[in-house]
């Protein structure tokens, strides 16, 4: 029996996903649940899992950061990212970060089932749309990379939080960082995006439809 950890902060969504997958999965699976990144990391430390289904938008940490922490501790543990965001903005970033698959929450349950089965077999799941995006990224050879694609995961997260209206102090509290550290990240974001003010960052993120 395969053991899967589902990480999402919405209990109803977790229960719904588990119920549907138990009905359509052909192989026997056992699900356990975590509601945030810290709990997920603790559970992977104390339990043995064959796969982690990880929401990218968690209340305590960005899913990409949780992904990296899990990889550092358990490099052989595959992770499929679940997201409500379009593949265009996150799939390439997550696959480059080491995820074994990226699945939109808006997809059909059969697609998630296919992704899980493929990853559990030792392969990576890449949809046709993601394959096209990856091919474009390789062909671009980074020459035409959009400025925000150069941001680190933490920088990207802070830029999105600023766009959502959070102050540097609020961001520091939410991410358990000092205000000085968040300010340093802000400076790096401005440099990488070639911008001057926080308002410019917010405008850029809105124009490019960037969000967590």
PAPA-730199 format. One record per residue (C-alpha): residue in one letter; residue number from 1; x, z, y. Coordinates in steps of 0.5 Angstrom, whole numbers, plus 500, padded with zeros to 3 digits. Layout:
PAPA-730199
- residu / num / c1 / c3 / c2
- a / NUM / X / Z / Y
...
This chain:
PAPA-730199
- residu / num / c1 / c3 / c2
- x / 1 / 500 / 500 / 500
- x / 2 / 503 / 498 / 507
- x / 3 / 502 / 503 / 512
- x / 4 / 501 / 501 / 520
- x / 5 / 501 / 505 / 526
- x / 6 / 496 / 503 / 531
- x / 7 / 498 / 505 / 538
- x / 8 / 493 / 504 / 544
- x / 9 / 490 / 509 / 549
- x / 10 / 483 / 507 / 548
- x / 11 / 480 / 511 / 542
- x / 12 / 474 / 506 / 541
- x / 13 / 479 / 500 / 541
- x / 14 / 483 / 503 / 536
- x / 15 / 477 / 505 / 531
- x / 16 / 474 / 498 / 532
- x / 17 / 481 / 494 / 530
- x / 18 / 482 / 499 / 524
- x / 19 / 475 / 498 / 522
- x / 20 / 475 / 490 / 522
- x / 21 / 482 / 490 / 519
- x / 22 / 480 / 494 / 513
- x / 23 / 474 / 489 / 512
- x / 24 / 478 / 483 / 512
- x / 25 / 485 / 485 / 510
- x / 26 / 487 / 482 / 503
- x / 27 / 492 / 487 / 502
- x / 28 / 491 / 495 / 501
- x / 29 / 493 / 498 / 508
- x / 30 / 493 / 505 / 511
- x / 31 / 492 / 506 / 518
- x / 32 / 495 / 512 / 523
- x / 33 / 494 / 512 / 530
- x / 34 / 497 / 514 / 537
- x / 35 / 495 / 514 / 544
- x / 36 / 501 / 514 / 548
- x / 37 / 508 / 512 / 547
- x / 38 / 511 / 519 / 547
- x / 39 / 506 / 520 / 541
- x / 40 / 508 / 513 / 538
- x / 41 / 516 / 515 / 538
- x / 42 / 515 / 522 / 535
- x / 43 / 510 / 519 / 529
- x / 44 / 516 / 514 / 527
- x / 45 / 521 / 519 / 527
- x / 46 / 517 / 524 / 522
- x / 47 / 513 / 518 / 518
- x / 48 / 515 / 512 / 515
- x / 49 / 511 / 506 / 517
- x / 50 / 511 / 498 / 515
- x / 51 / 509 / 496 / 522
- x / 52 / 507 / 498 / 529
- x / 53 / 501 / 495 / 533
- x / 54 / 503 / 497 / 540
- x / 55 / 499 / 496 / 546
- x / 56 / 503 / 494 / 552
- x / 57 / 499 / 498 / 557
- x / 58 / 500 / 505 / 555
- x / 59 / 499 / 511 / 560
- x / 60 / 505 / 514 / 560
- x / 61 / 510 / 508 / 558
- x / 62 / 510 / 501 / 559
- x / 63 / 510 / 498 / 552
- x / 64 / 516 / 494 / 552
- x / 65 / 520 / 500 / 554
- x / 66 / 517 / 504 / 547
- x / 67 / 519 / 497 / 543
- x / 68 / 526 / 498 / 545
- x / 69 / 526 / 506 / 544
- x / 70 / 523 / 504 / 537
- x / 71 / 528 / 499 / 536
- x / 72 / 534 / 503 / 537
- x / 73 / 531 / 509 / 532
- x / 74 / 529 / 504 / 527
- x / 75 / 532 / 497 / 528
- x / 76 / 528 / 495 / 521
- x / 77 / 521 / 497 / 523
- x / 78 / 517 / 491 / 526
- x / 79 / 513 / 491 / 532
- x / 80 / 507 / 487 / 534
- x / 81 / 505 / 487 / 541
- x / 82 / 498 / 487 / 543
- x / 83 / 496 / 485 / 550
- x / 84 / 490 / 484 / 554
- x / 85 / 495 / 479 / 558
- x / 86 / 496 / 472 / 558
- x / 87 / 501 / 469 / 553
- x / 88 / 504 / 466 / 559
- x / 89 / 506 / 472 / 562
- x / 90 / 509 / 477 / 557
- x / 91 / 510 / 473 / 550
- x / 92 / 516 / 470 / 551
- x / 93 / 519 / 477 / 554
- x / 94 / 516 / 481 / 548
- x / 95 / 519 / 476 / 543
- x / 96 / 526 / 476 / 547
- x / 97 / 526 / 484 / 547
- x / 98 / 525 / 484 / 539
- x / 99 / 518 / 484 / 538
- x / 100 / 516 / 481 / 531
- x / 101 / 510 / 478 / 534
- x / 102 / 505 / 478 / 540
- x / 103 / 497 / 478 / 540
- x / 104 / 492 / 477 / 545
- x / 105 / 487 / 483 / 544
- x / 106 / 482 / 477 / 546
- x / 107 / 484 / 473 / 540
- x / 108 / 479 / 473 / 533
- x / 109 / 481 / 478 / 528
- x / 110 / 483 / 473 / 523
- x / 111 / 489 / 471 / 528
- x / 112 / 491 / 479 / 528
- x / 113 / 490 / 479 / 520
- x / 114 / 495 / 473 / 520
- x / 115 / 500 / 476 / 525
- x / 116 / 500 / 482 / 521
- x / 117 / 501 / 479 / 514
- x / 118 / 506 / 474 / 516
- x / 119 / 510 / 480 / 519
- x / 120 / 509 / 484 / 513
- x / 121 / 512 / 479 / 509
- x / 122 / 519 / 479 / 513
- x / 123 / 517 / 473 / 518
- x / 124 / 516 / 473 / 525
- x / 125 / 509 / 471 / 528
- x / 126 / 509 / 466 / 534
- x / 127 / 503 / 462 / 536
- x / 128 / 503 / 455 / 537
- x / 129 / 502 / 456 / 545
- x / 130 / 508 / 461 / 544
- x / 131 / 512 / 456 / 541
- x / 132 / 511 / 451 / 546
- x / 133 / 513 / 457 / 551
- x / 134 / 519 / 459 / 548
- x / 135 / 521 / 451 / 547
- x / 136 / 520 / 451 / 555
- x / 137 / 525 / 457 / 556
- x / 138 / 530 / 454 / 551
- x / 139 / 530 / 447 / 555
- x / 140 / 530 / 450 / 562
- x / 141 / 537 / 453 / 560
- x / 142 / 535 / 459 / 565
- x / 143 / 536 / 454 / 571
- x / 144 / 529 / 454 / 573
- x / 145 / 528 / 461 / 571
- x / 146 / 522 / 464 / 576
- x / 147 / 525 / 470 / 580
- x / 148 / 521 / 475 / 576
- x / 149 / 523 / 473 / 569
- x / 150 / 530 / 476 / 571
- x / 151 / 527 / 483 / 572
- x / 152 / 529 / 488 / 567
- x / 153 / 523 / 491 / 563
- x / 154 / 523 / 498 / 568
- x / 155 / 524 / 493 / 574
- x / 156 / 518 / 489 / 572
- x / 157 / 514 / 496 / 571
- x / 158 / 515 / 499 / 577
- x / 159 / 514 / 492 / 581
- x / 160 / 507 / 492 / 578
- x / 161 / 505 / 499 / 579
- x / 162 / 507 / 498 / 587
- x / 163 / 502 / 492 / 586
- x / 164 / 497 / 497 / 584
- x / 165 / 498 / 501 / 590
- x / 166 / 502 / 507 / 587
- x / 167 / 507 / 510 / 592
- x / 168 / 514 / 511 / 590
- x / 169 / 513 / 518 / 589
- x / 170 / 507 / 517 / 585
- x / 171 / 511 / 512 / 581
- x / 172 / 517 / 517 / 580
- x / 173 / 512 / 522 / 577
- x / 174 / 508 / 518 / 573
- x / 175 / 515 / 515 / 570
- x / 176 / 518 / 522 / 570
- x / 177 / 524 / 519 / 574
- x / 178 / 527 / 522 / 581
- x / 179 / 524 / 518 / 587
- x / 180 / 531 / 516 / 589
- x / 181 / 532 / 513 / 582
- x / 182 / 525 / 509 / 583
- x / 183 / 528 / 507 / 590
- x / 184 / 534 / 504 / 587
- x / 185 / 530 / 500 / 582
- x / 186 / 526 / 498 / 589
- x / 187 / 532 / 495 / 592
- x / 188 / 534 / 491 / 586
- x / 189 / 527 / 488 / 585
- x / 190 / 528 / 486 / 592
- x / 191 / 535 / 483 / 591
- x / 192 / 532 / 479 / 585
- x / 193 / 526 / 477 / 588
- x / 194 / 530 / 475 / 595
- x / 195 / 525 / 479 / 598
- x / 196 / 525 / 484 / 604
- x / 197 / 519 / 489 / 604
- x / 198 / 515 / 493 / 599
- x / 199 / 509 / 488 / 602
- x / 200 / 513 / 482 / 600
- x / 201 / 513 / 485 / 593
- x / 202 / 506 / 486 / 592
- x / 203 / 504 / 479 / 595
- x / 204 / 509 / 476 / 590
- x / 205 / 506 / 480 / 584
- x / 206 / 499 / 478 / 586
- x / 207 / 501 / 470 / 587
- x / 208 / 504 / 470 / 581
- x / 209 / 499 / 474 / 577
- x / 210 / 504 / 479 / 575
- x / 211 / 501 / 486 / 572
- x / 212 / 502 / 491 / 566
